[in-house]
Amino acid sequence: AAPTAEPAPAVEFSGSGDEGSFTAADGRFTCSWTIDRAARTIEFDMAADTTGYVSIGWASPRTERYHVRTDMVTGWVDDMTMDAHVIDTWSMLDDLPDEDASDDVTLVAATQVDGRTSVRFTRAWDTGDAAQDVALVDDGEALHVQWAFESFDPFSDTDVATGRTRWLYADHFDNAGSVYVDLLGGGAAAESVEFPDAGVLLVIALA
């Protein structure tokens, strides 16, 4: 069975109905978001102490296991070219997420400075992709928000059998955590959840 993380000290949460942010208990990962209610879009800014990838995802609050039926976005800055990348992915099970057949995220900016990578992207609340996206609904319900990062950039690989190109990236081991967050309502519920590896529990203290 996956280990259950012990509750960590709460960290400061700032936000209102249209924006918010959280920080992992160890301070190595942060995420902020801004809501555009007229356009029905959300902009995320995720950052971590790494020169590899950073990732954020969300699933139904009834999905308690990490990675299961989870809408995930991964971004990074190429160490050689300094080109920015962001990919829309879908994780059906506790495994490497697949690149989404419908790319519904837009890269805004990405930087890699002094060992810290920051990636900003936008997407619609509801992309219309019910098969591989989890819609954001303004119903006051907190989603199971998950995050991860690792020190290596993803690399592309072609499946010999299918000819399909996919991004491969290293397991994030203990650089991961999750929390229940009402992204559109600015609230959160701090609860213990299960991790595939010994992760760092992310806890939010309500403003």
N, C-alpha and C positions, 0 to 999 in steps of 0.2 A: 504494500500500500504506500501511496505517496506520503511523505512526512508532512505534518501540519506545523506551520510556523508559529512561533510564540509571539504574542503581541509585543510590538516595539513601542517606545515612547511616541506620543502623538507629535506631529510636526505642524507648523503654522499653515493654515489654509487661508488663502485670500480669494475673494470672489463675490460676485453678485449673480443675478439671473442671467447676465449676458457674458460673463467671463469668470474664469477661475484658474487656479493653479494648485499643484501639489508637489511635494518633494519626498523622495524616499527617505526612510529613517536614517540611513547612513549619509545622505546628502549627495550621493553620486549620480542620481537621476532626478530630473525635474521635467514637469510637463505643464504647459499652460494652454488655455484655449479661449477663443473669442467667438461669440455667436453673432451671426447676421440674420436677424429674424425676418427681414424683408426678403432677402435672397434665399432664406432657409438653407444656409451653409454654415459650416464650422471650420475655423482655422486652428490647427494645433501647432505648437512649438515644443518639440521634445529635444532634450539635451542630456548628455551623459559624459562622464569622465572616461572617454575612450577615443581611440582613433579608428575604431571599427564601426559596426552598425549600431543603430538605436531603433527600437521598435515599440509601438503602442498598439493595443488591440482592445476589443470589447465584445462581450457576448451577453446573452440573456442573463438576468440575475438568477435564473433557475439553473444555469450552467455553472456548477460549482467547480468542476475540474478545469485546470489550466489547459489552454489550447483547444478545447473541445468546442466545435461549432463557433469558432471565434473569427471575427473580422479583424485582420491585422494589416498594419502598414509599417514597412521597414525602410529606413533611409540611411545613407552614408555618403561620405566624400572620399573618392578614390585617392589612395595614398600616392599614386604615381602621377596621375593627370590632374588631380584636384577637381575633377568633374563631380557634380552632385547627382545623386540618384535617389529615387523613391519608388517603391513598388507596392502595389495593391495585392494583398495575398489573402488566402482563406485557409484556415486550419480546421479540418473536419474532426481529426483525432489528435491524440498526444504525439505529434510527429512533425516533421519539417513542413511548414505551410506551403501550399501550392500557389503559384502566381495566378491571380484572378483572371478568368477569361475576359472580363470586362474591366478595363482600367478606369476607375472612378475617382482617383486622387490626382491633385495637381500640385506639383512642387512649386513653392514660393521662393525659398532660399535655403541654402545650407552652408555651414562654415565648419572648419576644423582648425581651431586655434589653441595653442599651448596644451595639447592633449585632450581637448574637450570638443565634442562634435554636437552641433545643433542643426536640426532639420525642421523647417516649417512647411506645412502643406495644408491644402483645403479639400473639402469634399462636401457634397450635399447631405442633408440630414437623411434623406431617403433617395438612394440612387436608382431605385426601380429594379435592382438586381437582387431579387429575393433569394436566389440560389446561393450566392457567395458574398453577400453583404448583410450586415445587421443594421437595420434602420434606427436612427435616433428619433425617439418619439417624446414629445413634450407632455408626458403624463405623470410626472413626479416620481417615476420609478427609477431606481439606481441600477445602472448596468455593471456587469462584472468587468471592470477595466484592468487590463494586464499590460505589463511592460517588461522589456528586456534589453540588454546590450551586451556586446562582446568586443574583444580587442582586434578582431580580424574583419576585413572587408569581405562581403559575399563575392562569389565568382560564378560566371555562367558556365553551364555544362549542357551538352546535347545528349538526350536519351537516344541510344542507338536504335532501339525497337520502334519508337514512335517518331523520331526526328524532332521532337519538341525540345526547345531550349528552356532551361529553367535556372533560377539562381539558387546556388547552394551556399550555406553559411554555417559557421561553427555553432555548436550547442552553446547556449548562454550560461550553462552550469548554474552557479548561484547568483548571477547578475540578473535577477528577475524578481518580480513580485506582483501583487494585484490587490485591488480594493474595490468596493462597490461605490460608484459615483453617479450622481444624477447630473450628467454633463449639461443638459439644457436648463436645468433648474438651479444649478449652483450649489446643490447640497451633496452630502455624502454620508455613507454609513461605514464606520470603521469596524471591520469584522475579520476574524482569522479565516484564511482560505487555504486550500491545499496546493502544493507545488510539486512539479515533477522532480525537482532537486531541492536541496536546502536553500531556500531563497530568503530574501530580506522582505519582511512584511512591510507594506506601505500603509500608513495610517494617516487619516486626515482628521484634523480637529475643526469642527464647524465654527465658522465665524459667528 
